[in-house]
């Protein structure tokens, strides 16, 4: 009888160990390897599906000031995005949004997860933060469903949208827009006679 109990116990332990290794393998496959991490030096990339020139009919109260600003930037992060978590945690540097008026939009599957994400990353609270449950405000007004991304507004009208992989890449966007604005200004400026 003892042999049967011992055999069953060994069998159950073997099954448990095999199951444990299978779970560890599954978890390891979900954690990006160092070479799978996004290139922090990669420049911001434009999102071609965004509806440039669009204006939102209404703005969340927390970021409503962006609709009236001459130039504004809205950074979009999500709790389901690994790169967003790295940016929000400060792993790529302190969050600095390159615009005189700025805010953060947390696009989340639920309000609870969005609030938890903001609570876990206090650096985000340095800016006005609004929640966009299921991304309905972003997709409905601007056709944006990618995070992390940054939406650039001019007097409430969407001027450009870029995705980025680090704070350094986000700050590169400032240089891009300043250079673009200088080109536009030079083109509008009358030639001297």
N, C-alpha and C positions, 0 to 999 in steps of 0.2 A: 504494500500500500504506500509506504514512504517513497518507494521508487517512482510510482506513478505521480505522486504529488510533486516530487523533485523534477521529474521530466516535464510536467505541465508548467512549473515555475520557470524552468530554463527556457522552455518554448516561449512563454509570455515575455520574459526578459529579452529574448532575441528579437521578437516582434517589436517591442518597445524601442530597442536600440536602432533597429532598421528604420522605424518611423521617425525617430529623433534625427537621424542623419538625413532622411528625406526632407524633413522640415528645414534643417539647417541649409541644405542645398537650395531649397526654394527661396529662403530668405537671402542667401548670398547672391542669387541671381537678380534680386530686386535692388540690391545696393550697387550703385555704379562704381566700377573700378576707376582708379585714378585716370587712366587713359580715356575713359568714357565721359569724364567731366567736361563741361563746355569750356572752350578756350576763353579765358578771362580777358585776353587782349583782342578778341574778335570785335570788330566795329559793329555798331547797331545796324540792323538790317530792316529795310522798309517792309511793311506788310501790304502787299498789293491788293488784298480784298477789302481793305478799309474804305469807307465811303467819305472820301476827302471832300471838304466843303460843307459837310452836314452840320446841322445845329440840333441840339437836343431841345425837345419841347419843354421839358422840366429837368431840373438838376436836383440831386440829393442835397438836403440842407447843408450838410457838412462841407460840401465842395462847391456850393452855389457861387461863391466869389470868383471861381474860375471862369464862369460864363461872361463876366463883365471885364475881365482883365485884358489889357492890351496883348500880352503874351503870357501863356500859362502852360504848365505841364502837369499831366496826370499819370502817375506811375501805377500800373496794374500788376498786382501780385495775386497768387492763389495758394491756399494751403495744400493743394494736391500736386503742386509743382516743386520738384527738387531744387531747381535753380532759384525759384522764388524764395524758398526757405533759406538757401545759402545767402542770398542778397539781404533778406530781412533779418537774418541773424548777425550780419556784419562780417561774415566770412570773406566777403570780397571787398571790405572796407566800409567806413561809415556812409550811410545813405545821404547823398547830396543830390538834390534834384536841381538841375541847371535852368531855373526859370524864376522870374521875380514873383510869380504867383504859382503855387504848386499844391498838390495833394496826392493822396494815395487811395486807390480803389482796390478793395479786397474782393475778388470774384470767387465766391465760395458755393459749394453745393447746398449749404444750409447756413442760416444765420448763426447758429451755435458754433459751427466750425470756423466761421469767419471771425467771430468774437474771440474764440480760443486762439486763433492765429495771431491776432493783434495783441492779445494778452501775453503770448509766448515771446513776442518780438517787440519790446518796448521802444526800440528805436523808431518804429513806424509812427508812434504817437508824437514825434517831433513835427509832424505834418497833420493837417486835417485828414481824417480817415473816414471813408464811406464804405458801406458793404453793398455788394451787388449780388444778391442771391441768384444762383444759377446763371449769372452773367447776362441777365435779361436787359438791363439798362445799356450795357456796352454793345451788345449785339443788336438790340432793337434800334438804337440811335446811330451807331457808327460802324456796324458790321465787324466789330473786333471781338474775337474769341480766343486770343492767344495771350499767354502770360509766360514770363514777364514781358510787358510791353510798356511803352510810354506814348501817350497821346499828346500832341502839341496843338494848342489852340491859339487862335488870334481873334480876340473879341467874341469868344464863344463858338467860333466856327473851326471845325477840325482842319488843321493845316497839314499834319503828317502823323504817321504812326510807325513806330519802329519796335522791333524786339531787341533785347540785349541780354548779355549773360553775366555782367558784373557791374559794379558801381563805376569802375574805370570806363567801361564802354558807355555807360549812361552819360558820364561827364564829357565824353567825346562828342556827343550829340550837340552840346552847347557850341562847340567849335564849328560843327557842320552848319548849324543854323545861323550863327553869327556871320560866317563866310557867305552863306546864301543871301542873308539880308544885305550885306555889303554889296554883293553883286547886283541885287535888285535896286538898291539905292543908287549905285553908279549908273545903272541903265536908265533910271528916271531923271537923274540929274542933268540939266541942260548943259551942253558943251559951252565952254568959254569962248568968246569971239576974239 
